[in-house]
Structures are given as C-alpha cells and as structure tokens.
Amino acid sequence: MQPNQQEYSIDYLNQIAPQPNKPGMSNKLFIGVIIGGVLVALIVGLTLLNSGGPTNTDQLQALGARIATLEKVSKQAQRTLKSNELRSTNSTLSIFLTNASRDIEAPISNNGGKPKTPPKAIASAESGSKLIATLEDARLSGTYDRTYAREMSYQLATVRSLATTIYEKTNSKSTKAFLDDTAKKLAPISKEFDEFSASKL
C-alpha cells in the first residue's frame, strides 16, 4: 500500500460506481411501445370502418346534383355555341340531362335521400362554379366552342365514372337499371364531344 493512500470500503466503492440498468426495464418499455402502437392502429382501423366513406345515398345525390348542374350549363351554352355540329350534340345532351334529372329522383328517394335538396356540402361541391367561370373566360377570349367541348367531355367522363362506382356498390336492381341506361346513353354523346375536341387540337 502506498503511503497516504486512503483506504475505502467496498460498500463505498459500490455506491459511487455507475449503476447498471435494472434488468427488464428496457424490455418493458419496448413492449409498452408495441402495445401502444397496436392500440392506435386498432382505433384508427375502427374509425375508418365506421366512417366507411361516402354512402350510396351520398353518391347518388352527388350524381343527381352534377347532372342538374350540367343540365343548366348545357341549356345556357346552346345560345353561345357557334358550331352547328356542336349545337346539335349539345341539344341531344341537354335533352338527355333533363330526362336523367327526372329519372334519378326515384333511386335517390329509394336510398333515403332527398332528390331536390341534397346536403349543403354536396350542393356546394357540385355547383359547377369552376366550370361556369372557365366557360365565361372562354367566351370572353373567343374560344368558347373548343373549351366547351373539352370541358363537357371531361364532365361527362366524371358522370360515367361515378355512375360505374355506384353501380358496383348497390344491390338495388332499379338503381342498377338507371345507372346502366345512363352510361349507355351518355357513351355516344361523350364520343361526339371527344371527336369535336380532338378536331380542334
């Protein structure tokens, strides 16, 4: 032993030495994190299942509101269109949309909706304000016919897509019959708008 070196007891040395982690603490924390994650995933999953996305009624009301908006737009456009070919196609479309607006009322009612008064959120989303503004800009810039054909081609594609989505989800034979008839009658009209639009590229 060196002179003047202090002698320390084993107990004192054990007290000042770094303490090792207690066994099992990190494992408990890890297990807690996993359980917490599973619980969060379960809650999110149940919430998504309960929300279920838009119902058939919501989608039918959206389709009805979209058809009604396009009906108004097509009637207003008839006075502005210059091409005789496009006016003829649009006249056919306008008649179709008038009939479709009437015919969709029964499927909406049968699914618990209100045909004439869709929920405010649906009415707002399907108001056609962006379409109307685009067409007005086109009228002012002298490109109305070309823009109208392009926009209606797109709008009719969205109508057909929504009709197909509802068709695949519904079990109602009468609703399926309406949607199938709508898609069949829209196909040749859409084709005419597509061809006119393509001819102006």
C-alpha contacts under 8 A as a table, 3 or more apart, distances in Angstrom:
res1	aa1	res2	aa2	distance
1	M	5	Q	7.24
2	Q	5	Q	5.59
8	Y	12	Y	6.57
8	Y	13	L	6.94
9	S	12	Y	5.36
9	S	13	L	6.51
10	I	13	L	5.14
10	I	14	N	6.20
11	D	14	N	5.16
11	D	15	Q	6.35
12	Y	15	Q	5.13
12	Y	16	I	6.57
13	L	16	I	5.47
13	L	17	A	6.17
14	N	17	A	5.30
21	N	25	M	7.43
22	K	25	M	6.05
23	P	26	S	7.60
24	G	27	N	5.09
24	G	28	K	6.10
25	M	28	K	5.16
25	M	29	L	6.35
26	S	29	L	5.09
26	S	30	F	6.16
27	N	30	F	5.04
27	N	31	I	6.14
28	K	31	I	5.17
28	K	32	G	6.07
29	L	32	G	5.01
29	L	33	V	6.26
30	F	33	V	5.20
30	F	34	I	6.37
31	I	34	I	5.11
31	I	35	I	6.16
32	G	35	I	5.16
32	G	36	G	6.04
33	V	36	G	5.05
33	V	37	G	6.11
34	I	37	G	5.09
34	I	38	V	6.19
35	I	38	V	5.12
35	I	39	L	6.19
36	G	39	L	5.15
36	G	40	V	6.26
37	G	40	V	5.15
37	G	41	A	6.18
38	V	41	A	5.12
38	V	42	L	6.09
39	L	42	L	5.02
39	L	43	I	6.19
40	V	43	I	5.15
40	V	44	V	6.18
41	A	44	V	5.15
41	A	45	G	6.01
42	L	45	G	5.06
42	L	46	L	6.14
43	I	46	L	5.21
43	I	47	T	6.15
44	V	47	T	5.09
44	V	48	L	6.23
45	G	48	L	5.19
45	G	49	L	6.19
46	L	49	L	5.03
46	L	50	N	6.09
47	T	50	N	5.14
47	T	51	S	6.14
48	L	51	S	5.14
48	L	52	G	6.01
48	L	53	G	7.94
49	L	52	G	5.13
52	G	55	T	7.54
54	P	57	T	8.00
54	P	58	D	5.84
54	P	59	Q	6.50
55	T	58	D	5.12
55	T	59	Q	6.26
56	N	59	Q	5.10
56	N	60	L	5.96
56	N	111	N	7.38
56	N	166	I	6.35
56	N	169	K	7.27
56	N	170	T	6.87
57	T	60	L	5.11
57	T	61	Q	6.08
57	T	108	I	6.39
57	T	111	N	5.52
57	T	112	G	6.70
57	T	113	G	5.91
58	D	61	Q	5.16
58	D	62	A	6.12
58	D	113	G	7.77
58	D	122	I	7.86
59	Q	62	A	4.93
59	Q	63	L	6.07
59	Q	162	L	7.53
59	Q	166	I	6.87
60	L	63	L	4.96
60	L	64	G	6.06
60	L	104	I	7.99
60	L	107	P	7.59
60	L	108	I	5.94
60	L	166	I	7.31
61	Q	64	G	4.96
61	Q	65	A	6.05
61	Q	108	I	6.38
61	Q	113	G	6.96
61	Q	114	K	7.62
61	Q	115	P	6.62
61	Q	118	P	5.93
61	Q	122	I	7.41
62	A	65	A	5.10
62	A	66	R	6.05
62	A	118	P	7.66
62	A	122	I	5.83
62	A	123	A	7.59
62	A	126	E	6.79
63	L	66	R	5.07
63	L	67	I	6.12
63	L	159	V	6.79
63	L	162	L	6.92
63	L	163	A	7.35
64	G	67	I	5.18
64	G	68	A	6.18
64	G	101	S	6.34
64	G	104	I	6.33
64	G	105	E	7.70
64	G	115	P	7.11
65	A	68	A	5.09
65	A	69	T	6.17
65	A	118	P	7.30
65	A	122	I	7.55
65	A	123	A	6.49
65	A	126	E	5.92
65	A	127	S	7.66
66	R	69	T	5.14
66	R	70	L	6.18
66	R	126	E	5.34
66	R	127	S	7.49
66	R	128	G	7.78
66	R	159	V	7.49
67	I	70	L	5.16
67	I	71	E	6.06
67	I	97	L	6.15
67	I	100	A	7.20
67	I	101	S	6.18
67	I	159	V	7.61
68	A	71	E	5.02
68	A	72	K	6.48
68	A	97	L	7.18
68	A	98	T	7.69
68	A	101	S	5.86
69	T	72	K	5.27
69	T	73	V	6.28
69	T	126	E	7.11
69	T	127	S	6.34
69	T	128	G	6.28
70	L	73	V	4.92
70	L	74	S	5.92
70	L	97	L	7.31
70	L	128	G	7.74
71	E	74	S	5.23
71	E	75	K	6.30
71	E	94	S	5.74
71	E	97	L	5.28
71	E	98	T	6.25
72	K	75	K	5.28
72	K	76	Q	6.30
73	V	76	Q	5.20
73	V	77	A	6.05
73	V	132	I	7.41
74	S	77	A	5.00
74	S	78	Q	6.33
74	S	90	N	6.49
74	S	91	S	7.83
74	S	93	L	7.36
74	S	94	S	5.65
75	K	78	Q	5.42
75	K	79	R	7.64
75	K	91	S	7.97
75	K	94	S	6.27
76	Q	79	R	6.10
76	Q	80	T	7.37
77	A	80	T	5.14
77	A	81	L	6.03
78	Q	81	L	5.60
78	Q	87	R	6.15
78	Q	90	N	6.86
78	Q	91	S	7.16
80	T	144	Y	7.78
81	L	84	N	7.91
81	L	86	L	7.10
81	L	87	R	6.13
81	L	144	Y	7.03
81	L	145	D	5.75
82	K	86	L	7.72
82	K	87	R	7.29
82	K	145	D	6.78
83	S	86	L	5.19
83	S	87	R	6.10
83	S	145	D	7.02
84	N	87	R	4.98
84	N	88	S	6.17
85	E	88	S	5.28
85	E	89	T	6.45
86	L	89	T	5.07
86	L	90	N	5.97
86	L	145	D	7.51
86	L	149	A	7.68
86	L	193	F	7.65
86	L	196	F	7.45
87	R	90	N	5.01
87	R	91	S	6.00
88	S	91	S	5.11
88	S	92	T	6.44
89	T	92	T	5.25
89	T	93	L	6.28
89	T	189	I	6.70
89	T	192	E	6.83
89	T	193	F	7.40
90	N	93	L	4.86
90	N	94	S	6.01
91	S	94	S	5.07
91	S	95	I	6.36
92	T	95	I	5.32
92	T	96	F	6.24
92	T	189	I	7.54
93	L	96	F	5.02
93	L	97	L	6.08
93	L	189	I	6.63
94	S	97	L	5.17
94	S	98	T	6.19
95	I	98	T	5.17
95	I	99	N	6.37
96	F	99	N	5.26
96	F	100	A	6.05
96	F	185	K	7.84
97	L	100	A	4.85
97	L	101	S	5.93
98	T	101	S	5.26
98	T	102	R	6.56
99	N	102	R	5.20
99	N	103	D	6.07
100	A	103	D	4.91
100	A	104	I	5.92
100	A	182	T	7.30
101	S	104	I	5.62
101	S	105	E	6.98
102	R	105	E	5.78
103	D	106	A	6.45
103	D	107	P	7.90
103	D	178	F	7.48
104	I	107	P	5.51
104	I	108	I	6.31
104	I	115	P	7.70
104	I	178	F	7.27
105	E	108	I	5.25
105	E	109	S	6.11
105	E	114	K	7.99
105	E	115	P	5.14
105	E	116	K	7.91
106	A	109	S	5.10
106	A	110	N	5.95
107	P	110	N	5.04
107	P	111	N	6.22
107	P	174	S	7.14
107	P	175	T	5.39
107	P	178	F	7.90
108	I	111	N	5.22
108	I	112	G	6.52
108	I	113	G	5.10
108	I	114	K	6.53
108	I	115	P	5.82
109	S	112	G	5.12
109	S	113	G	5.02
109	S	114	K	5.96
109	S	115	P	6.54
110	N	113	G	7.36
113	G	118	P	7.47
114	K	117	T	5.44
114	K	118	P	5.94
115	P	118	P	6.37
118	P	122	I	6.26
118	P	123	A	5.92
119	P	122	I	5.41
119	P	123	A	6.18
120	K	123	A	4.99
120	K	124	S	5.97
121	A	124	S	5.20
121	A	125	A	6.15
122	I	125	A	5.08
122	I	126	E	6.03
123	A	126	E	5.27
123	A	127	S	5.87
124	S	127	S	5.21
125	A	128	G	7.58
128	G	131	L	5.19
128	G	132	I	6.09
129	S	132	I	5.14
129	S	133	A	6.16
130	K	133	A	5.16
130	K	134	T	6.17
131	L	134	T	5.09
131	L	135	L	6.22
131	L	151	E	7.49
132	I	135	L	5.18
132	I	136	E	6.19
133	A	136	E	5.10
133	A	137	D	6.25
134	T	137	D	5.21
134	T	138	A	6.27
135	L	138	A	4.93
135	L	139	R	6.14
135	L	144	Y	6.51
135	L	147	T	6.88
135	L	148	Y	6.55
136	E	139	R	5.00
136	E	140	L	6.32
136	E	144	Y	7.98
137	D	140	L	5.20
137	D	141	S	6.22
138	A	141	S	5.06
138	A	142	G	6.00
138	A	143	T	4.94
138	A	144	Y	4.67
138	A	147	T	6.41
139	R	142	G	5.24
139	R	143	T	6.10
139	R	144	Y	4.71
140	L	143	T	7.82
141	S	144	Y	7.63
143	T	146	R	5.76
143	T	147	T	6.11
144	Y	147	T	5.20
144	Y	148	Y	5.77
145	D	148	Y	5.13
145	D	149	A	6.16
146	R	149	A	5.36
146	R	150	R	6.34
146	R	196	F	7.83
146	R	197	S	6.15
146	R	200	K	6.57
147	T	150	R	5.15
147	T	151	E	6.01
148	Y	151	E	5.15
148	Y	152	M	5.92
149	A	152	M	5.32
149	A	153	S	6.00
149	A	193	F	5.28
149	A	194	D	7.20
149	A	196	F	6.67
149	A	197	S	5.50
150	R	153	S	5.17
150	R	154	Y	6.41
150	R	193	F	7.11
150	R	194	D	7.16
150	R	197	S	5.51
151	E	154	Y	5.15
151	E	155	Q	6.13
152	M	155	Q	4.84
152	M	156	L	5.90
152	M	193	F	7.09
153	S	156	L	5.38
153	S	157	A	6.30
153	S	190	S	5.76
153	S	193	F	5.53
153	S	194	D	5.87
154	Y	157	A	5.10
154	Y	158	T	6.48
155	Q	158	T	5.15
155	Q	159	V	6.38
156	L	159	V	4.95
156	L	160	R	6.22
156	L	186	L	7.40
156	L	190	S	6.40
157	A	160	R	5.15
157	A	161	S	6.09
157	A	190	S	7.49
158	T	161	S	4.97
158	T	162	L	6.07
159	V	162	L	5.27
159	V	163	A	6.09
160	R	163	A	5.03
160	R	164	T	6.14
160	R	182	T	7.84
160	R	183	A	5.74
160	R	186	L	7.60
161	S	164	T	5.13
161	S	165	T	6.29
162	L	165	T	5.03
162	L	166	I	6.27
163	A	166	I	5.26
163	A	167	Y	6.03
163	A	179	L	5.66
163	A	180	D	7.97
163	A	182	T	7.85
163	A	183	A	7.19
164	T	167	Y	4.95
164	T	168	E	6.26
164	T	179	L	7.34
164	T	183	A	7.95
165	T	168	E	5.37
165	T	169	K	6.55
166	I	169	K	5.16
166	I	170	T	6.02
166	I	179	L	7.98
167	Y	170	T	5.58
167	Y	175	T	7.51
167	Y	176	K	5.47
167	Y	179	L	6.39
167	Y	180	D	7.68
170	T	175	T	7.39
170	T	176	K	7.15
171	N	176	K	7.65
172	S	175	T	5.27
172	S	176	K	6.18
173	K	176	K	5.05
173	K	177	A	6.07
174	S	177	A	5.01
174	S	178	F	6.32
175	T	178	F	5.16
175	T	179	L	6.20
176	K	179	L	5.12
176	K	180	D	5.95
177	A	180	D	5.20
177	A	181	D	6.09
178	F	181	D	5.20
178	F	182	T	6.08
179	L	182	T	4.99
179	L	183	A	6.20
180	D	183	A	5.24
180	D	184	K	6.24
181	D	184	K	5.18
181	D	185	K	6.16
182	T	185	K	5.35
182	T	186	L	6.04
183	A	186	L	5.20
183	A	187	A	6.19
184	K	187	A	5.48
184	K	188	P	7.82
185	K	188	P	6.63
185	K	189	I	7.32
186	L	189	I	5.27
186	L	190	S	5.96
187	A	190	S	5.22
187	A	191	K	6.22
188	P	191	K	4.97
188	P	192	E	6.39
189	I	192	E	5.24
189	I	193	F	6.54
190	S	193	F	5.21
190	S	194	D	6.12
191	K	194	D	4.95
191	K	195	E	6.11
192	E	195	E	5.13
192	E	196	F	6.19
193	F	196	F	5.18
193	F	197	S	6.03
194	D	197	S	5.11
194	D	198	A	6.05
195	E	198	A	5.04
195	E	199	S	6.13
196	F	199	S	5.14
196	F	200	K	6.65
197	S	200	K	5.42
197	S	201	L	6.88
198	A	201	L	5.42
